[in-house]
Amino acid sequence: MPRPRRAEAERSSARVLAALSALPAQERHVLVLTDLLGLPVPAVAAEVGRTDACVRAELARGRHRLVALLQPAAGA
């Protein structure tokens, strides 16, 4: 991989990690379990002791916040 692409990938990874760190812990936890580790919602619900509906709601909120955190700042 050429160096400029590698540096860009590293900056992107750092931004995603920083955005994930800014999420509330429960939202971050269910996002990591589902979106990064690929667990299905019922398995995540059992792991965190919540209903499927609650996990789906936390996923929606967490994804929404993550997108907002990753959007470029207005005027940037």
PyMOL commands that set and color helices and strands:
alter all, ss='L'
color gray80, all
select helices_A, chain A and resi 3-22+25-36+41-48+52-70
alter helices_A, ss='H'
color red, helices_A
deselect
rebuild
show_as cartoon
